[in-house]
Amino acid sequence: MNMSREKILGVLSWLGVLLLVAALLGPVWKDFSGSVVGPFGGIDAMLQIGLLEWSARHWAHVSHWMNLPVFFPIPGALGFMDSLLGQAWLMQPVRWLFSPTVAAQYNIAYLGSLLLAAAAMATLWLASGGSRWASGVAALALIGAPYTLAQIGHLNQLPPPFVLFSLAALTAALRRQNAGLSTRQFWWMLGVGLVLQAAWGWYGFAYAIFGVAVLKIAWLVHRFRRQTANATLFLTIFKKTILPFAVTVVAIWLLAQPQIQLGNRYEDFKRTDRDVQLGSADIQHLFNRGVYRSAPSDWIGKGAMGEERYLDRPRQVLHPGWLALVLFAVGWLRRGYLSFQRRRFGRSLLVLGLVGLILAFGESVGVPGTGHRLSLPMGWLREAVPPFKAYRAAWRFSWLMVVALSWWSAVGVEQLVLKYQTGYRRWAAPLLPVVLLFLFSLPAAIPAIQVPLDGFPGAVVANPGPVLTLPAPALEYDEDRIEALWLTRSLTTGQRVTGGASGWVPPEVRALRTRMLDCEEGRAESSTLIAEMRAAGIVRAEIALRSHDEKRITFWRDALLKAGAVREDPWPQEGYEMYLFQQVASLGLSPSQ
């Protein structure tokens, strides 16, 4: 059977999506059960393999689920970070069937997230009236965007699929409202999408709220301009949406309980203005393609590797992709060939993208030549809407512009097919951009890192007491992947730990880290600190043998022995040393009992 040109382009686009997703996981295919994608030092990957295992294991027991076993004795520590609950649900069937290692679980969730995001972008494209064959182009543009490559180290920051599913449900509801068709099921689908996105990640949930607001406002403005908005219309929509809205709000409120409870406990549970400024964009980032997007030096085998690739380079990536811009221009110039509804939707998406771009520049901007800063919309949101005080990396809101450009890129290819119907350009004009879109999106030098822990964390066992983890980082920004691994160590041993990494460190933990640093630098007595920790319930101490921390390791090894701790030798986990305090050692207990 002969395939039409459109179907061939569609198949090639989706093939490009699959190959690109495979390339993003390229470094781990040879060791899928023992390594994970770990760019930028791998700290986020090391943290999130434990988070994923924790949520997969405990999500059905809410009170226990919230008490992440790090930062002892702080309860409710899950609220310091995204729980990865949605990703845990995604890979739960695989967990039931095959009992994968923690590394394999992470890789499965990673793969599923990317594929789900591609499917979600295609769904949004189709819901807005796009041709079926071009849905793969929209998905390819999204997965291949510089933004996506900049987030490959964060499972929770990969393109959030349920933002797109939510916008697709809203778009379908509004289109059917215009046509006088039933919309109730789509309002429920919108609610489900928002709830699932809240479980997926809170940055994405914020994107979804902005997306729903902008598209709905744009639709209402259009109805007012056409003088078709009236009380009957509002009453009809209200009746259809009130129950889904109420259920959605309650479900999201329940999912936010870890953050709500910590916000009630800590007045300073927020990001400082300085934190937000460090995570905001500026004009130069419009030209930053990201460190893992391939470049000519990579094509000839001379690209930088390892830390050299990303050290002293900004993480903020606002580059839209040159080809995406060209295809957007083609689509925009030929927007007259689109239906009225599609033109209106495309303009609404651009408004949404502009909103995201403005938010990406953070809470304020410096006024050149002065010491003053000019307040920006994100600054107002942080003052008026408390949850926005939790967002540090403001530049990530630029993803909304990525969605808009991905949609318009597909429009551009659609229009090239429509324009060139004969001659050699019939194939060359639309096919070349699709091929280049794939080639220009390929990654380079993405590192894989071994997960240096037991592959199959066992069930939690009743070990006596929590563990003091040493040495500790002095500051939050000194946290490394070894610190992030304390969560998975806790799952392996069944013991709570004082260490850990997160998006926000509670004051009690900051104070403990400061005291440890004071001990190391001779400003305080380690024996006093250890005695206080033992009085608080600590029965063991564990030292992570970081290669660059020999001096600190020696200090704490001597301090523990001086305090009467007994070294468990040999300790079964390579790279760690465990010390038992006397009253535990006298019972004849080992860490596995």
N, C-alpha and C positions, 0 to 999 in steps of 0.2 A: 504494500500500500504506500502510495506516495504521500509524504508529509508536506504540508504547506510550509512556506517560509516562516510564518509566525510560530508554528509548532516547533520547528527546528530551533529557532531562536530561544523559545521557551525552554526546550530540553537542554540546550547548551548553557543557558543562564543558571538553571538549577544544578546542572553538573558542576558549574563554576562554584556555586554555593557549597556543595558537598566537598569539593576539592579544597576550597579555602578553609572550611571548618577542619578538615583533616590536617591541613598545613599548620593551623593554629595549635593543634595537639601533636604536631610532628615529632617533637623531642621525646615524647613519652610512649610512643607506640611499641618500642622495643622492650619496655619495662613498665607495662601498663599497671601492674599491681604493686610496683615498688617505688615509682617516681611520679612527680607532678610537675606541671609547668610552673616555673618559679622565677619570673623576671624581677628586677629591682631588689635582689637579695632574697626574695622568697618569703619574707616575713608574713605577708597576708595569706599565702598558700599554707604555710605551716600552722597558722592560727585556724584557718577555716577547715582544714581536714578534721581537726578536733571538734569544731563547732558543728560540722555536718554529722559526725558520729554521735555527738551529744543529742542533737535534735532528733535524729533518726531513732535513737534509743529511748528517749524520754518524752516525746511530744504529747503522748496520751496521758501523762501524769503531770498536770500543769504546775502544781506547787513545787514538785521536784525539778521540773524542767527549768524553771526560772532561776534556781539556785546553782548556777554554773560553778564547778568546784575549783575556781581560781580566786585569787585575792582574798584568801582566808584572813579574817573571819567575816568578810562582807557577804550578806545575803543578797539574793536577787541579782547577781553579777551579770546575768544574761542581758540585762538592760543596757549594758555599756557598749553593745555592738549589735549588728544584725544577727538574728538567730539562725538564718538559712533554713527556716522551717519549710518554706515552699520548695527549696531544692531538695530537702530531705524527703518530702512527699514524692517528688519527681522520681527519685532513684529507689524509693522504698520497695517496689516490686522486685527489682534486681537484688536488693538486700535479702528479701525473703527467699528468693529462688537459689541464689548462688553464694551467699555469705562472702562478699568481696572484702579485700583488705581496705584499710582506711584510704590508702592512695588510690585504689581502684574506684572506691566510692566517689572520691573527689573528681576523678577523671570522668566518670560516668555522668555526674551532675554537671560538669563543665561541658561535656559534649551535648548533653540534653538541653542545657540552657541555650547554647548557640543555635541548635536546630529549632528549638521552640521559638526563639527570637526571629529566625528567618521565616518560619511559618506564620508568626504573628504579623510581621510586616506584609507578607503576602495577603493575609486576611484583611488588613486595613486597606490595602490597595484595592482588593476586590469589593469590599464594602463601599468604597467611594466611587465605584463604577468603572474601575480599570479593567482592561482586557485580561483574560485568564493567562494568556501566553506571556505577558509582560510582568506577571507577579514575581517571577524569578529575578528580573532585573532590579526591582525594588529591594528584594531580599539580599541580592548580591551587593548592592550599593550600601546597605545598612551594615552587613557583616564585614565588608571590606573597608569601611570608613576609617580614617586615621584615629578617630575617637575610640573605636572598638579595639584596635591594636594597643592603644594606650592603657586599656583597662584589663588586659589579659592576665594580670597578676591578681585580680580580685574577682572571685566567683560571684560575689554579690553585686558587682558593678558591670558585669557583662550586659549587653543590651537587654533591658528588662522586658520580657515578653508580654506580661500582663498589662503593661501600659498600653501597648498596641492593641491587644485584644479588647481592652476597655474602650479605647477610642473607636475601634471597629464596631463594637456593639452600639455605642452612642450614635455613630454615623448611620448605621442601619435603622436605628429607632427614629432618627430625625428624617431620614429619607422616606420611611414608611409613613411618618406623620404627615409629611407633605402630600403623599399619595392617598391619604385617608385609609390606610391599612392598619391592622392590629399591630401594636408596638409593645404590649405588656411583657412578652417574653424577653425582648431585647433590653428592657430596663432591668430585669432580673439578671440577665447576662452581664450587664454593666456592673451591677453590684457584686456579682461573683468575681469579676475581673479585678475590681478594686480590692476586695478582701484578699484574693490570692496574691496581688502585688504587695499588699501590706505584709503578708507572710514571706514574700520573696526578698524585699529590701525596702528600707524607708526612703532612700533617695528616689527610687523608681516610683514610690507611692506619691511623693511630691510632684514628680513629672506628670503622673496621671491626673492629679487634681488640677494642675494648670491646664493640661490638655482638655479635660472635660469642661472646665470653665470657659476657655477661649472658644472652643467649637460651639458650645451652647450659646454663648453671648453673640457670636457671629451669626448664628442661625436666627436668634431673636431680633437682632438688628435688621437682618434681611426681611423678616416678616413685618417688622414695623415700617420699613421703607416701602414695602409693597402693600401696606395697610391691610394685612391679613391677620395681624395679631389682635385678639380681643379677649374679653373676659372668659368666653366659652372655651377658647383654646387653652388658656392658662388653667382653667378648672379641669379640663379633660386630662391635661398632662399631670396635674397635681394628683388626681385620683389614681392614675396609673403608676405614679412614681412614689407615692407616700410610703407604702408598705415596703417595697424594695429598699428605699432610702433608709427607713428606720432599721431594718434588719442589717443593712450594710454598716451603718454607724455603730450599732451595738457590737457586731463582729469585729470591726476594726478597733474599737475601744478595748475589747478583750485581748486582742493581739498586742496592743500597746501597753498592757499592764506592766511589763518589766520596766519600760521607760517611764511610765507614769509614776510608779512607786518610787523609783530612784529620784525622779524630779521632785517629789514631795519630801524626800529625805534630805536631799542636798540642794541648798539654795544656789550653789554655783555649778549645778549640773548643766553646763552649757559650754559652748566654744567662745573663747575671747575674740574681741575684734582683731587682735593680732593673728590668731589662728586662722580666721577667715581671710585676712589679707594675704597670708602666705599661701592659701589654697585658692586664690582668685586668679582670674585671667587678666592679661593686659594685651595691648595691641600686638606686641611682638609674638604672642602665642598664636596669632592667626597664621604665622608662617612656620610654626613648629609641626612637623609631620609625625613626631614621635620617634622614639629611639629604636623601635623594633620593626619599623616599616622599611622594606628593602630599598636600597639606593644603588647607584652605579658601582660604588666601591664593593658592595656585597656581590654584585653580579660577576666581578672579576676576582673574587676571593680575597679581597683585602679589607673587608669591613671589620670594625672593632668588635671585640668579643668581651664577655664577662662584665666586670665593673666598669671597664673603660667605656663601655657602650652607654652607660647612663649616669655615671658620676658627673656632678656639676652641670647637668642638663635639666631643664625644667620638665616637670611632669604634665603641666597644663598643655593640652593639645586642642587648639581651636581650628586647625587647618581643615577646610571642608573637603579637600581632595580636588585637584585641578580638573579632572575629567568629570567629576560630579557637577562642578560649576559650569562646565561647557554644556553638559546635557541639560542642566537646569535652564541655561540661557536658550537652548534650542526649544525646550518645552514652553518656556515663558513667551518667546517670540511667536510661537504657533498656538498659543492658548485659545485663539479664536476658533480653532477646529474642535475644541472640547465642548461637551455639552455645558449648559449653563450651570447645572448642579456641580459638575466636576470643577469648573473654573472657580466657583464659589468655595468649594472645599479646598482647592489648592491655595487660594489666597488666605483662607483661614489657617491652613498649616503654616504658611509663611509668617503670619502674625504670631502664631505659637512659637515658631523658631526664633523670631526676633525677641519675644519675651524671654526665652531661655538664654539667648545670647546676652541680653542686658543683665539678667541675674548672674551670669557667669563672671561678670566683672566685680562681684562681691558687694560689700556693704558701703564702700566709699572709694573714691579715687583722689589721688593727690593733685593739687593744683600746681602746675609748673611754676617754679620760681618762688614758691612760698612753702611754709610749713603746714598749710591748711589742707584739709581733705573735704571733698565735696560728697555729701551723702548720696547714695544710690538706692534704687528700690529694694535691694536685698537688706540694706540697713533698716529701712522702714519696716519690712516684714519681720526682721529680728526683734524689733521693738513691739510691734502690734500683734504678732502671732507667735507665742512662745515656742512651739515646736521647731521653728526655724532657727532658734538659737543652737540647735544640735547639729546643724549642717556646717561642716568645716570647708570641704572642697567645693566651693561655689562654682568653679569652672565646669563641673560635671553637668550643670544645667544646660550647657551648650548642646547636650545630646538631643534636645528638642529641635534644634536646627538641623542636626544630622537626619532626623526623621523626615523633616520637610524636604531636604535636598534629596534624600533617597526616593521619596515619592516623585519629585519632579524629574529625577534622573530617568525613571521608568517612563514618564511622560515624554521625555526627550527621545528615547529610543522608539517609543510608539509612533511619534511624529515622523521620525526618519523613515520608518517602514511605510507610513502613509504617503510621504512626499515622493519617495523614489520607488516607482513601480516598474520601471523598465531599465535596460542597460546594465552595465557592470555594477553601477552604484546601487542597484536594487538589493544586492547582497552586501557589498562593501560598506555602504553607509550605516546600516544598523549593526552589522556583525562586528566591525572593527571596534566600536566603542565597548561592546560587551566583552570582547577578548581583552582589550586594554584595561577595562575596569577590573577584570580578574587579575591580570598580570601586575598592575600597579598596586594591588591590594595585598600581594604576597608578603608574608613576614620574613624576617631574617634574624638569625642569631638569638632566637628565643631559647633560654636555657631550661634544662630539666634538672631538678634537684631530687636526690634520694630522700626518702622519708626514713630517718635514722632511728626508727622505733619498731616495736613489734607490729607486724602487719595486721594482726587480728586482736584488738583489745578485748580482753575477756570480760565477763560479767563483773560488776562491782562487787568486791569482797569486803568483809567486815574487818579491815585492818584497823589497828588502834591508832587513832589520832591523826592530825594533819601533819604536813611536811613543810619545813622551812627550806625554801629554794635559794641557792647561792651560786655565784654572786649575783646581785640584783642590779639592774640598770639605774643610774643616778637620776635620769630624766625620762619622760615618756618618749622623747625622740631618740633615746638611746636603745630602745627596745629592738631586739633583733629576732631572727627566726628561732634561736635557741630559747629565748624567753617565750615566744609564741607557742613553742612545743610543750610547755609545762601543762597545757590543757590536755593534750593527748597522753602525756606521761601520767596525769591524774587518772585518766580513763583506764590506763594499763594497770596501775597499781591499786586503784580503788581508794585513793587517799586525796583529800583536799590539799591544795598547795597555796603558799603565800604568793607565789609568782604568777606570771601571766602577762598577756598583752591585750590591748583593747583600743577602742576609739577614745576612751576617756578613763583616766586613772583616778579613783576616789582619794580623798584627802588622807584617809588612814594609811593607804598604801604608799602615797607620796611621802608621808612622814616616816614610815618604816624604811623606805629606800634612802631617805636623807640620813637617818640614824646609821644605817649600814655604811654609807659613804663616810660619815664622821668616824666610825670605828676604823675603817681602812686607812684613813688619813690621820689617825691619832688624836682626834678631838673628843672621842668617847671611848668607853671601855666595852669591848666585845663581850666580856663575861657578864656584864650587867644586862646587856641586850638579850643574850642567850637565856639568862635566868628568867627574864620577863616573858620571853617567848614560851619557855617551858611552863611557866605559871599559867599562861593563856591556853595551854593544851597541846602545844607542839611536842611530839614525841620522837620525831626523826628530823634529820636534815639531809638534804641531797645537794651535791655539788655538780653542776654542769661543767664538763672539762672543755671549755672554750679554748681554742688554740691561741688566742691573742690575750688571754686573761691569766697567764701563769702567776703573776705577782699576787693578784687578788685571790686566786685559787689556793695558793700557798698560805696566805693570811688566814683564810677561813678554815682550811684544813687544820692548821695549828690551833686556831681558836676553839674549834670543836673538840679536839683531843684534850686541850687544856681544861675545857668545861666538863670533861668526864664522858664524852661520847665514845662509843665503840664502833669502829669501822666494820661494816659488813663486807667481808672479803672472801672470795671474789664476789662482787656485785654483778648480777647477770646481765645488766643492760650496758652495753659498750658506750663509753662517752660520759658516764655518770658514776659518782661515788655516793654511797648511802652510809649515814652515821646514825646509830641508835643511841639514845640517852640511857643512862644506867638502869632506871626502873623498868624500861622496856626490855633491855638486853637481859636483865636478871630473870625475866619470865621465860626466856628461851624462845622468844618469837622471832620469826624471820619476816621480811617484807611480803612474802607470798602467803603468809598464814592469815 
